[in-house]
Amino acid sequence: MSLFPDHPSPATRRTRRVEEPAGSELLREKALEIHRRLCGVYGCPIPYFHNLDPLSELISSLLSHRTRNADSGRAFKALRARWPDWTAVEEAPVEEVEAIIHGVTWPELKAPRIKTVLAAIRERVGALDLDFLRDLGVDEARSWLQGIPGIGPKTSAAVLSFSTLRMPALPVDSHHHRVAQRTGLIGPKIDVGPSHVLLRAQLPGDWSAQALYDNHEVLMLHGQQVCFHRSPACGRCALLDICPTGQARMAKA
């Protein structure tokens, strides 16, 4: 029986492995062990932090790029308070949008990008609505989103995973990426974008949306609370014995 109700048992994983993307068996086992340990530290399943429709989640994700959650959250709430819906944001002068979201990083770039993305969705769908994505497969839905300039793999995965769509997509942010690199799940030269495919391939193909969300969240939390960008707290890391970076740092201490 699986330790986590939303996470398939080893027997189930074995029956599905042939259908999953090719990858190193050792890395698969390591990825699962990291997931198991960090779930033990941070607790799984982890409650979803958003309950936004997919279009609203998309705007939230665009605002959050290189911005603290508190600042992007305030900017999102300010947009919702200033205009009644996303159509009004689409029609608003870009200068006003920029002024409303001034607290995020690069508001002068994000304001026109938000308006461009909204216009592109209306042109392709005929309305500002992304609920239809739930009827597509994960790969097809991500491809559709990434066909819009300004939407990359992290944003597409966030829209599918974090929104009310609750689709099984794996986002990778900078904290998640850092932990994956330091533990050796991906190489030191693999950027965040390409890491999405590699890290997803290491996890069972039949994991639920909740299981993939948990995986992202525990690696992200570990990066925020232990595996810091500078001076990681390797001495209290639950992954130290399987982390080559941490072992090398501790050996030099």
N, C-alpha and C positions, 0 to 999 in steps of 0.2 A: 504493500500500500504506500502511496506517495506521502511524504511528510507534509505536503501542502495540497489541500483539496483541489486547487485549480491547476496544479502541476501534474502532468501525467506520470504514471509509474514507470520504472525502468523497463518493465516488460512491454509496455505500450511504446516507449521510445524505440526499443529494438525493432518492433514491427514496422515503424515508420521511417527508419533511418535511410533505407534504400531510396526513399522518395525525396530526401532532403538534399540541399546543395552539397557538393563534395567539400571535404575539409578534413583536417587532421583529427584522428580519433583522440589523441592525447589532448589536443586543445579543447575538444568537445567535453571530455571528462573534467578538464580543469575549469572550463566555463561553468559547468554544473556544480562543481565543488565550491567555486567562488560564490555562486548564487546561493547555495545551501548555507554557507557560513554567514554571508551578509544578511540573509533573511533571518538567521538566528540572532544577529546583532540588532537589526533595525525593525524586524517584525514584518511578516507577510501573512496574508495579503495586506497591501498598503491602500488605504482609502484614496480614491481619486480626488485630486485637489481642485478640479474644475468640473462644472456641469454645464458647459457652454455648447450651443449648437455649433456645427462645424465651421460656418462662416465666421462667427464670433471668435472661435478658437484660432482661426487663421489670422485674424487681425491681432489677437493677443500674442500669437507667436511672432508675427512680424515686429511688433513693438519690443519684444523681449530680447531680440538679438543684441548681444554684447551689453546688456543692461541688467541691473539688479532687479530681482523679482518685485521688490517693493515699489521701485520707480516705474516699471512697466505696468504694474497693476494699477497704480494711480493714474497713469496716462490712459489706460483702457477705460477706467471708470469715468474719467473726465470726458472722453469721447461719447460715452453712453449718456452722460448727463447733459452734454451740450446739444446733441442731435438725437432725434427720436428713433432713427433706424440707420442702417448702412447706406440706404439710398440717399439720405440727406448728407452723409459724409462724402459719398461719391460726388454729389453736386456742390459741395461747399468749396469755397476758394482755398487753394492749397496753403496760402499764408495763414488762414484761420486754423486749419488742421495742424500746421506746424506749431502755432502758438499754443494750442491745447495740449500737445504732446511734448512740450518743451523739456520736460524732465527726463526723457529717455536719451540714450546716446544717439547722436546723429539725427535729430528731428528733421533737419533740412533735407535728409535723404529719405527718411521713412515716411514723411507726409506725402510726397509725390508717389512713392512706391505703393502706399496703401490705395491711393486713388487709381493708380494704373492697374493694380490687381483687381480692384472692384470693377473697373471698366472692362477688363479682360473676361471676368466671370460673366458679366452681363452679356457680352458679345457672344460667348461660347454657349451659354445656357439659356439666355433670354430672360433671366431673372437673377437676383442676388440670392441664390439658394444652392447649398451644396449637399442637401440631404440625399440627393440621388446617388452619392458616392457609396452609400450603404449597400446598394444593389450590385456593386462591382467587386471583383476580387481585390485583395490588398495591393498586389503589384499593379493592377490596372488603375486603381484609384490613385496610387502614388504617382504613376506615370502621367495621369491626367493633370494632377496638381502641378507637377514639375514641368509640365508643358507651358506654364505661365511664367514669364520672366520674373525673377525675384523670389521664386519658391524653390528651395533646394530640398535635399533628402531629409534633413532634420525637421524642417517645417512641415513637409508632407506627412512624415510619420507622426508628428505631434498632433496634427489635425485629426488623423484617423484614430490615434490612440487616446488622446486626452479629451476629445469632445464627446458628445452624447452618441456618436457613432460607435465608440468602444470597439474598434476593429484591431486585430492583432498585428500591429506594426511596432517596430522597435526604434524609438528615437535615440540618438546619441548626442549628448551635449559635451561641453568641454571637460566637465568633471568626470563623467562616465568614460570619455575617451582617454583621459589621463590615467585613470585606474587600469583600464584595459591595456594601455601601453606599458605601464610599469610592471604589471603582473605577467606580461608576455603573451597576452591573448592576441595582440596585433603588434606588428613591427614598429620600430621607432620613427619610421619615415611615412607611416600611413596617416593621412590627414583624416579629419572628422568625416568628411563626405564619403570617401570610399570605405571607411570603417563600418558604415551601416550594413553593407552586404556581408562583410566578413564576420561581424559579431552576430548577426542574425543567423548565419549559417552554422554557427557553433551551438545553437540552441535547438531543441526539438521542434520539428516542423508543425506539430499539432498542439503546441502550447497555446493557451487561451490569451485573449487580450489582457486579462488580469495578470497572468503569469509574466508576459513580456513587459507590462507596465511595472510590475514588481522588480524585474531584472534591471530595468533602466533606473528606477528610483533608488534601489539599494546601492548601485554603483555610483550614482550621482551623489547620494547622501554620504557615502564613504569618501568621495573626493572632496566634499565640502567640510566634513568633520574630522577626517583623519589624514587622508592622502592629499595634503595641501600642495598647491603649486610650488610654494617655497617652504622648505623645512617641514616635510611630512612627518607625522608622528608615528614613525615606524615601530617604536617600542611598545605601542598599545594597539597595533594593527592585527586584526584577526586573520590576515592573509600572509603574515610575515614569512612563515615557513614555506610558502609556495610563491613568494614574490622575489624574483631575482634582483630587482632594483632595491628593495628594502634590505635584503641580505647583504648586498654590496655596501650599502650605506652604513649598516650596523657594524660591518667588519672594519670600516674605516674609523668608527667612533672611538 
